[in-house]
Amino acid sequence: MTIKDIGPQPQSFDIERATQENEDYRSVAWSGRYLQVTLMSIPVGGDIGLEAHPETDQFLRLDAGSGRVQMGAAKDKLTFEKEVSDGWCVLVPAGTWHNITNIGTAPMQVYTIYAPAHHKPGKVQATAAVAEADKDDNPAAWSVQPKPADDKHG
């Protein structure tokens, strides 16, 4: 199932099916003016990557696989830790350092909602390395963004 990001237009799709079938590290499924939906597939032993979004709240839901969530006020002070699996959600307040590591035996299938939008509409990144090297991954000019604040990566 391929989802086409149509920007801030009405949209509807089977998010559980789309998430479970997604094979890319990150695929932007829908971009609105105030939030964005992405699908993620994290390989066995892989992770989302330690990061903090100073101006972005984030919701993540696992639709397959299992992981270990770590969060905290600083990258070397991850005081929250929880094992999560299919059906669990993770809520990340803006400015919180966070990571989810796949601790299972199959890819971890996740969808995430950013508010405000965080990535270029329709962006597909096959692997974490591709995403890390991508210099063309900014939200659309029509999205509502807070004053500039750079994300932090561990």
C-alpha positions as CSV (number, residue, x, y, z in Angstrom):
1,M,0.0,0.0,0.0
2,T,1.5,3.3,-1.1
3,I,0.2,6.5,0.5
4,K,0.6,9.7,-1.5
5,D,1.1,12.9,0.6
6,I,-1.4,15.3,-0.8
7,G,-0.6,18.1,1.5
8,P,-3.2,19.9,3.6
9,Q,-6.2,18.3,1.8
10,P,-8.7,15.9,3.3
11,Q,-7.2,12.4,3.4
12,S,-8.2,9.0,4.7
13,F,-6.4,5.6,4.6
14,D,-5.9,2.4,6.6
15,I,-3.0,3.6,8.8
16,E,-2.5,0.2,10.5
17,R,-2.2,-1.5,7.1
18,A,0.0,1.2,5.7
19,T,2.3,1.2,8.7
20,Q,2.6,-2.6,8.7
21,E,3.4,-2.7,4.9
22,N,5.9,0.2,5.0
23,E,9.5,-1.0,4.4
24,D,11.2,2.4,4.5
25,Y,12.9,3.9,7.5
26,R,10.7,7.0,7.0
27,S,7.8,7.8,4.6
28,V,5.8,11.0,5.0
29,A,2.2,10.0,4.6
30,W,0.3,13.3,5.1
31,S,1.4,16.9,5.8
32,G,-0.9,19.5,7.2
33,R,-0.4,23.1,8.2
34,Y,-0.1,22.1,11.9
35,L,0.9,18.4,12.0
36,Q,2.3,15.6,10.0
37,V,2.0,11.8,9.8
38,T,5.0,9.6,9.0
39,L,5.4,5.8,8.7
40,M,8.6,4.2,10.0
41,S,10.2,0.7,9.7
42,I,13.0,0.1,12.1
43,P,15.1,-3.0,11.5
44,V,16.0,-5.6,14.2
45,G,18.6,-4.0,16.4
46,G,18.1,-0.6,14.9
47,D,16.6,2.5,16.4
48,I,14.9,5.8,15.6
49,G,17.9,7.7,16.7
50,L,18.5,9.7,19.9
51,E,17.1,13.2,19.3
52,A,15.1,16.1,20.8
53,H,12.7,18.4,19.0
54,P,12.7,21.7,20.9
55,E,9.4,23.0,19.4
56,T,7.7,19.7,18.4
57,D,5.4,17.4,20.3
58,Q,5.4,13.8,19.0
59,F,3.1,10.9,19.1
60,L,4.3,7.4,18.1
61,R,2.4,4.1,17.9
62,L,3.8,0.7,17.3
63,D,1.7,-1.5,14.9
64,A,4.2,-4.4,14.8
65,G,7.3,-5.4,16.6
66,S,8.7,-4.5,20.0
67,G,11.0,-1.8,21.3
68,R,12.6,-0.1,24.3
69,V,11.7,3.6,24.7
70,Q,14.1,5.9,26.5
71,M,13.4,9.6,27.3
72,G,14.8,12.3,29.4
73,A,15.7,15.9,29.9
74,A,19.2,15.5,28.5
75,K,20.9,13.0,26.1
76,D,22.9,11.6,28.9
77,K,20.0,11.6,31.4
78,L,17.4,9.3,29.9
79,T,15.4,8.6,33.1
80,F,12.3,7.2,31.5
81,E,12.5,3.6,30.1
82,K,9.7,1.3,29.0
83,E,9.3,-1.8,26.8
84,V,6.6,-1.3,24.2
85,S,5.0,-3.5,21.6
86,D,2.1,-3.7,19.1
87,G,-0.6,-1.3,20.1
88,W,1.5,0.8,22.4
89,C,1.9,4.6,22.0
90,V,4.7,6.8,23.0
91,L,4.1,10.5,23.8
92,V,7.1,12.8,23.5
93,P,6.8,16.3,24.9
94,A,8.7,19.1,22.9
95,G,12.3,19.3,24.0
96,T,12.5,15.8,25.4
97,W,15.4,13.6,24.4
98,H,14.1,10.3,23.1
99,N,14.9,7.1,21.3
100,I,13.1,3.8,20.5
101,T,15.3,0.8,19.9
102,N,13.9,-2.4,18.2
103,I,14.5,-5.2,20.7
104,G,12.4,-7.8,18.8
105,T,13.1,-10.4,16.1
106,A,11.2,-8.6,13.3
107,P,11.1,-5.0,12.0
108,M,9.4,-2.5,14.3
109,Q,6.5,-0.8,12.4
110,V,5.7,2.6,13.7
111,Y,3.7,5.6,12.7
112,T,4.4,9.0,14.2
113,I,2.5,12.3,14.3
114,Y,4.6,15.5,14.6
115,A,3.0,18.8,15.6
116,P,4.1,21.0,14.0
117,A,5.1,19.3,10.7
118,H,8.7,18.2,10.7
119,H,9.7,16.8,7.3
120,K,9.3,17.6,3.6
121,P,5.9,16.5,2.3
122,G,6.0,13.2,0.6
123,K,9.6,12.5,1.7
124,V,10.7,8.9,1.6
125,Q,14.0,7.8,3.2
126,A,14.8,4.1,2.7
127,T,17.3,3.9,5.7
128,A,18.4,5.8,8.7
129,A,21.7,6.6,7.0
130,V,19.8,8.1,4.0
131,A,17.7,10.2,6.4
132,E,20.8,11.4,8.3
133,A,22.5,12.5,5.1
134,D,19.4,14.1,3.6
135,K,19.9,17.9,3.4
136,D,16.5,18.5,1.7
137,D,14.0,17.5,4.4
138,N,12.4,20.7,5.7
139,P,8.7,21.2,6.3
140,A,6.7,23.0,3.5
141,A,6.7,26.8,3.5
142,W,2.9,26.6,3.9
143,S,3.2,24.7,7.2
144,V,2.9,26.7,10.4
145,Q,6.2,26.6,12.2
146,P,7.4,28.1,15.5
147,K,10.4,30.4,15.6
148,P,13.4,28.5,14.3
149,A,15.0,26.0,16.7
150,D,17.4,23.3,15.6
151,D,16.7,19.7,16.5
152,K,19.3,18.0,18.6
153,H,20.8,14.6,17.7
154,G,22.8,12.4,20.0
